[in-house]
């Protein structure tokens, strides 16, 4: 049987000491056909290119650097 990393007395320490922040109200995401349309437009229609003409990933901040 394996050993536990750290004592279980400290379990949940970080989650317990972080302040509770209420969720923000957001605009609802489109569903079904409309969501697929949005994804298609984001990925293939207005493609953002980075250095050297390569496509930029969805999590990249390169387009916000300009």
N, CA, C and O atoms as a Tinker XYZ file with bonds, in Angstrom:
   264  protein
     1  N      0.839000   -1.186000    0.000000    73     2
     2  CA     0.000000    0.000000    0.000000    64     1     3
     3  C      0.887000    1.254000    0.000000    63     2     4     5
     4  O      1.893000    1.303000    0.708000    81     3
     5  N      0.509000    2.272000   -0.801000    73     3     6
     6  CA     1.306000    3.484000   -0.923000    64     5     7
     7  C      1.121000    4.429000    0.244000    63     6     8     9
     8  O      0.191000    4.290000    1.039000    81     7
     9  N      2.021000    5.391000    0.334000    73     7    10
    10  CA     1.939000    6.362000    1.422000    64     9    11
    11  C      1.229000    7.626000    0.943000    63    10    12    13
    12  O      1.254000    7.944000   -0.246000    81    11
    13  N      0.605000    8.335000    1.858000    73    11    14
    14  CA    -0.101000    9.578000    1.544000    64    13    15
    15  C      0.900000   10.724000    1.619000    63    14    16    17
    16  O      1.702000   10.791000    2.550000    81    15
    17  N      0.854000   11.614000    0.652000    73    15    18
    18  CA     1.747000   12.783000    0.666000    64    17    19
    19  C      1.187000   13.817000    1.628000    63    18    20    21
    20  O      0.142000   14.405000    1.349000    81    19
    21  N      1.839000   14.050000    2.727000    73    19    22
    22  CA     1.382000   15.018000    3.717000    64    21    23
    23  C      0.287000   14.427000    4.592000    63    22    24    25
    24  O     -0.342000   13.432000    4.234000    81    23
    25  N      0.069000   15.051000    5.738000    73    23    26
    26  CA    -0.960000   14.528000    6.644000    64    25    27
    27  C     -2.336000   14.971000    6.177000    63    26    28    29
    28  O     -2.483000   16.019000    5.547000    81    27
    29  N     -3.336000   14.167000    6.489000    73    27    30
    30  CA    -4.699000   14.496000    6.076000    64    29    31
    31  C     -5.301000   15.615000    6.917000    63    30    32    33
    32  O     -6.392000   16.097000    6.614000    81    31
    33  N     -4.603000   16.032000    7.967000    73    31    34
    34  CA    -5.081000   17.149000    8.775000    64    33    35
    35  C     -5.041000   18.459000    7.981000    63    34    36    37
    36  O     -5.807000   19.384000    8.252000    81    35
    37  N     -4.131000   18.524000    6.990000    73    35    38
    38  CA    -4.001000   19.752000    6.198000    64    37    39
    39  C     -4.846000   19.716000    4.924000    63    38    40    41
    40  O     -4.745000   20.619000    4.093000    81    39
    41  N     -5.664000   18.699000    4.762000    73    39    42
    42  CA    -6.451000   18.567000    3.538000    64    41    43
    43  C     -7.445000   19.715000    3.423000    63    42    44    45
    44  O     -8.160000   20.019000    4.378000    81    43
    45  N     -7.492000   20.353000    2.260000    73    43    46
    46  CA    -8.430000   21.446000    2.020000    64    45    47
    47  C     -8.010000   22.765000    2.619000    63    46    48    49
    48  O     -8.834000   23.669000    2.752000    81    47
    49  N     -6.733000   22.902000    2.987000    73    47    50
    50  CA    -6.246000   24.126000    3.644000    64    49    51
    51  C     -6.380000   25.344000    2.730000    63    50    52    53
    52  O     -6.899000   26.379000    3.149000    81    51
    53  N     -5.922000   25.229000    1.509000    73    51    54
    54  CA    -5.908000   26.379000    0.608000    64    53    55
    55  C     -7.325000   26.785000    0.222000    63    54    56    57
    56  O     -7.651000   27.972000    0.203000    81    55
    57  N     -8.169000   25.798000   -0.085000    73    55    58
    58  CA    -9.548000   26.104000   -0.467000    64    57    59
    59  C    -10.292000   26.772000    0.677000    63    58    60    61
    60  O    -11.124000   27.653000    0.460000    81    59
    61  N     -9.982000   26.342000    1.905000    73    59    62
    62  CA   -10.653000   26.912000    3.067000    64    61    63
    63  C    -10.258000   28.347000    3.347000    63    62    64    65
    64  O    -11.055000   29.102000    3.906000    81    63
    65  N     -9.041000   28.749000    2.973000    73    63    66
    66  CA    -8.584000   30.097000    3.328000    64    65    67
    67  C     -8.703000   31.104000    2.185000    63    66    68    69
    68  O     -8.380000   32.279000    2.359000    81    67
    69  N     -9.168000   30.650000    1.010000    73    67    70
    70  CA    -9.372000   31.610000   -0.068000    64    69    71
    71  C    -10.724000   32.287000    0.113000    63    70    72    73
    72  O    -11.697000   31.636000    0.496000    81    71
    73  N    -10.796000   33.601000   -0.162000    73    71    74
    74  CA   -12.067000   34.300000    0.026000    64    73    75
    75  C    -13.102000   33.871000   -1.015000    63    74    76    77
    76  O    -12.764000   33.615000   -2.171000    81    75
    77  N    -14.356000   33.796000   -0.593000    73    75    78
    78  CA   -15.437000   33.371000   -1.476000    64    77    79
    79  C    -15.804000   34.536000   -2.390000    63    78    80    81
    80  O    -16.093000   35.637000   -1.921000    81    79
    81  N    -15.788000   34.286000   -3.688000    73    79    82
    82  CA   -16.168000   35.291000   -4.667000    64    81    83
    83  C    -17.390000   34.765000   -5.411000    63    82    84    85
    84  O    -17.353000   33.673000   -5.978000    81    83
    85  N    -18.469000   35.539000   -5.408000    73    83    86
    86  CA   -19.689000   35.113000   -6.088000    64    85    87
    87  C    -19.477000   35.070000   -7.589000    63    86    88    89
    88  O    -18.706000   35.855000   -8.140000    81    87
    89  N    -20.173000   34.137000   -8.253000    73    87    90
    90  CA   -20.061000   34.021000   -9.700000    64    89    91
    91  C    -20.688000   35.235000  -10.368000    63    90    92    93
    92  O    -21.704000   35.759000   -9.911000    81    91
    93  N    -20.060000   35.677000  -11.471000    73    91    94
    94  CA   -20.583000   36.823000  -12.200000    64    93    95
    95  C    -21.670000   36.371000  -13.168000    63    94    96    97
    96  O    -21.660000   35.242000  -13.658000    81    95
    97  N    -22.599000   37.271000  -13.428000    73    95    98
    98  CA   -23.619000   36.975000  -14.436000    64    97    99
    99  C    -23.014000   37.208000  -15.803000    63    98   100   101
   100  O    -22.443000   38.264000  -16.073000    81    99
   101  N    -23.146000   36.205000  -16.666000    73    99   102
   102  CA   -22.586000   36.315000  -18.003000    64   101   103
   103  C    -23.680000   36.159000  -19.025000    63   102   104   105
   104  O    -24.743000   35.603000  -18.748000    81   103
   105  N    -23.401000   36.667000  -20.231000    73   103   106
   106  CA   -24.324000   36.496000  -21.343000    64   105   107
   107  C    -24.357000   35.018000  -21.713000    63   106   108   109
   108  O    -23.314000   34.364000  -21.729000    81   107
   109  N    -25.535000   34.483000  -22.011000    73   107   110
   110  CA   -25.628000   33.047000  -22.283000    64   109   111
   111  C    -24.949000   32.689000  -23.602000    63   110   112   113
   112  O    -25.022000   33.437000  -24.577000    81   111
   113  N    -24.288000   31.531000  -23.615000    73   111   114
   114  CA   -23.633000   31.040000  -24.823000    64   113   115
   115  C    -24.675000   30.516000  -25.800000    63   114   116   117
   116  O    -25.670000   29.924000  -25.383000    81   115
   117  N    -24.457000   30.728000  -27.113000    73   115   118
   118  CA   -25.375000   30.127000  -28.079000    64   117   119
   119  C    -25.273000   28.613000  -28.049000    63   118   120   121
   120  O    -24.222000   28.061000  -27.724000    81   119
   121  N    -26.365000   27.942000  -28.387000    73   119   122
   122  CA   -26.392000   26.485000  -28.347000    64   121   123
   123  C    -26.681000   25.928000  -29.728000    63   122   124   125
   124  O    -27.237000   26.602000  -30.595000    81   123
   125  N    -26.285000   24.672000  -29.902000    73   123   126
   126  CA   -26.632000   23.957000  -31.137000    64   125   127
   127  C    -25.984000   24.540000  -32.373000    63   126   128   129
   128  O    -24.772000   24.756000  -32.407000    81   127
   129  N    -26.798000   24.797000  -33.394000    73   127   130
   130  CA   -26.321000   25.292000  -34.682000    64   129   131
   131  C    -25.600000   26.624000  -34.537000    63   130   132   133
   132  O    -24.578000   26.850000  -35.183000    81   131
   133  N    -26.123000   27.500000  -33.698000    73   131   134
   134  CA   -25.541000   28.828000  -33.533000    64   133   135
   135  C    -24.141000   28.749000  -32.931000    63   134   136   137
   136  O    -23.265000   29.539000  -33.284000    81   135
   137  N    -23.929000   27.790000  -32.019000    73   135   138
   138  CA   -22.603000   27.630000  -31.410000    64   137   139
   139  C    -21.604000   27.132000  -32.446000    63   138   140   141
   140  O    -20.473000   27.613000  -32.506000    81   139
   141  N    -22.028000   26.156000  -33.271000    73   139   142
   142  CA   -21.152000   25.644000  -34.330000    64   141   143
   143  C    -20.794000   26.754000  -35.306000    63   142   144   145
   144  O    -19.659000   26.828000  -35.776000    81   143
   145  N    -21.759000   27.618000  -35.612000    73   143   146
   146  CA   -21.520000   28.738000  -36.523000    64   145   147
   147  C    -20.483000   29.693000  -35.937000    63   146   148   149
   148  O    -19.590000   30.163000  -36.642000    81   147
   149  N    -20.609000   29.974000  -34.642000    73   147   150
   150  CA   -19.666000   30.861000  -33.965000    64   149   151
   151  C    -18.259000   30.263000  -33.972000    63   150   152   153
   152  O    -17.283000   30.969000  -34.224000    81   151
   153  N    -18.155000   28.941000  -33.690000    73   151   154
   154  CA   -16.851000   28.270000  -33.697000    64   153   155
   155  C    -16.216000   28.326000  -35.083000    63   154   156   157
   156  O    -15.021000   28.590000  -35.218000    81   155
   157  N    -17.033000   28.072000  -36.121000    73   155   158
   158  CA   -16.530000   28.086000  -37.497000    64   157   159
   159  C    -15.990000   29.460000  -37.851000    63   158   160   161
   160  O    -14.909000   29.585000  -38.426000    81   159
   161  N    -16.752000   30.489000  -37.503000    73   159   162
   162  CA   -16.312000   31.854000  -37.805000    64   161   163
   163  C    -15.038000   32.204000  -37.055000    63   162   164   165
   164  O    -14.150000   32.853000  -37.608000    81   163
   165  N    -14.941000   31.783000  -35.807000    73   163   166
   166  CA   -13.762000   32.097000  -35.000000    64   165   167
   167  C    -12.524000   31.377000  -35.518000    63   166   168   169
   168  O    -11.431000   31.943000  -35.532000    81   167
   169  N    -12.697000   30.105000  -35.953000    73   167   170
   170  CA   -11.548000   29.296000  -36.342000    64   169   171
   171  C    -11.093000   29.505000  -37.778000    63   170   172   173
   172  O     -9.894000   29.499000  -38.055000    81   171
   173  N    -12.046000   29.692000  -38.702000    73   171   174
   174  CA   -11.686000   29.660000  -40.125000    64   173   175
   175  C    -11.936000   30.956000  -40.878000    63   174   176   177
   176  O    -11.257000   31.202000  -41.875000    81   175
   177  N    -12.868000   31.792000  -40.459000    73   175   178
   178  CA   -13.207000   32.981000  -41.236000    64   177   179
   179  C    -12.276000   34.138000  -40.904000    63   178   180   181
   180  O    -11.544000   34.607000  -41.776000    81   179
   181  N    -12.289000   34.607000  -39.661000    73   179   182
   182  CA   -11.361000   35.685000  -39.294000    64   181   183
   183  C    -10.213000   35.092000  -38.486000    63   182   184   185
   184  O    -10.176000   35.198000  -37.260000    81   183
   185  N     -9.280000   34.466000  -39.195000    73   183   186
   186  CA    -8.149000   33.766000  -38.575000    64   185   187
   187  C     -7.108000   34.779000  -38.151000    63   186   188   189
   188  O     -6.717000   35.644000  -38.935000    81   187
   189  N     -6.657000   34.674000  -36.903000    73   187   190
   190  CA    -5.605000   35.543000  -36.381000    64   189   191
   191  C     -4.274000   34.843000  -36.613000    63   190   192   193
   192  O     -4.096000   33.691000  -36.219000    81   191
   193  N     -3.330000   35.547000  -37.260000    73   191   194
   194  CA    -2.014000   34.963000  -37.496000    64   193   195
   195  C     -0.985000   35.678000  -36.639000    63   194   196   197
   196  O     -1.079000   36.883000  -36.407000    81   195
   197  N     -0.010000   34.927000  -36.176000    73   195   198
   198  CA     1.040000   35.485000  -35.331000    64   197   199
   199  C      2.310000   35.703000  -36.124000    63   198   200   201
   200  O      2.265000   35.981000  -37.322000    81   199
   201  N      3.436000   35.576000  -35.457000    73   199   202
   202  CA     4.737000   35.760000  -36.092000    64   201   203
   203  C      4.969000   34.684000  -37.147000    63   202   204   205
   204  O      4.681000   33.512000  -36.906000    81   203
   205  N      5.476000   35.062000  -38.289000    73   203   206
   206  CA     5.804000   34.090000  -39.336000    64   205   207
   207  C      4.595000   33.499000  -40.032000    63   206   208   209
   208  O      4.720000   32.486000  -40.721000    81   207
   209  N      3.423000   34.107000  -39.871000    73   207   210
   210  CA     2.232000   33.638000  -40.559000    64   209   211
   211  C      1.584000   32.408000  -39.975000    63   210   212   213
   212  O      0.658000   31.856000  -40.570000    81   211
   213  N      2.057000   31.960000  -38.806000    73   211   214
   214  CA     1.453000   30.784000  -38.178000    64   213   215
   215  C      0.144000   31.175000  -37.493000    63   214   216   217
   216  O     -0.011000   32.300000  -37.016000    81   215
   217  N     -0.798000   30.221000  -37.453000    73   215   218
   218  CA    -2.052000   30.477000  -36.759000    64   217   219
   219  C     -1.805000   30.576000  -35.264000    63   218   220   221
   220  O     -0.949000   29.882000  -34.715000    81   219
   221  N     -2.561000   31.439000  -34.618000    73   219   222
   222  CA    -2.405000   31.662000  -33.196000    64   221   223
   223  C     -3.427000   30.804000  -32.460000    63   222   224   225
   224  O     -4.581000   30.720000  -32.881000    81   223
   225  N     -3.016000   30.165000  -31.366000    73   223   226
   226  CA    -3.912000   29.319000  -30.597000    64   225   227
   227  C     -5.001000   30.115000  -29.896000    63   226   228   229
   228  O     -4.884000   31.332000  -29.756000    81   227
   229  N     -6.061000   29.444000  -29.454000    73   227   230
   230  CA    -7.195000   30.149000  -28.860000    64   229   231
   231  C     -6.887000   30.791000  -27.512000    63   230   232   233
   232  O     -7.621000   31.676000  -27.070000    81   231
   233  N     -5.818000   30.361000  -26.855000    73   231   234
   234  CA    -5.493000   30.896000  -25.537000    64   233   235
   235  C     -4.339000   31.900000  -25.596000    63   234   236   237
   236  O     -3.845000   32.345000  -24.560000    81   235
   237  N     -3.919000   32.250000  -26.801000    73   235   238
   238  CA    -2.757000   33.113000  -26.953000    64   237   239
   239  C     -3.135000   34.582000  -26.745000    63   238   240   241
   240  O     -4.229000   35.014000  -27.108000    81   239
   241  N     -2.207000   35.338000  -26.154000    73   239   242
   242  CA    -2.417000   36.776000  -25.974000    64   241   243
   243  C     -1.689000   37.566000  -27.043000    63   242   244   245
   244  O     -1.545000   38.782000  -26.914000    81   243
   245  N     -1.228000   36.909000  -28.093000    73   243   246
   246  CA    -0.453000   37.589000  -29.128000    64   245   247
   247  C     -1.274000   38.652000  -29.846000    63   246   248   249
   248  O     -0.740000   39.697000  -30.217000    81   247
   249  N     -2.569000   38.398000  -30.046000    73   247   250
   250  CA    -3.401000   39.377000  -30.754000    64   249   251
   251  C     -3.684000   40.606000  -29.900000    63   250   252   253
   252  O     -4.068000   41.646000  -30.434000    81   251
   253  N     -3.501000   40.507000  -28.575000    73   251   254
   254  CA    -3.750000   41.650000  -27.688000    64   253   255
   255  C     -2.485000   42.468000  -27.464000    63   254   256   257
   256  O     -2.538000   43.528000  -26.841000    81   255
   257  N     -1.332000   41.984000  -27.972000    73   255   258
   258  CA    -0.065000   42.668000  -27.766000    64   257   259
   259  C      0.081000   43.921000  -28.636000    63   258   260   261
   260  O      0.831000   44.835000  -28.293000    81   259
   261  N     -0.633000   43.956000  -29.753000    73   259   262
   262  CA    -0.466000   45.067000  -30.711000    64   261   263
   263  C     -0.935000   46.388000  -30.162000    63   262   264
   264  O     -0.857000   47.405000  -30.851000    81   263
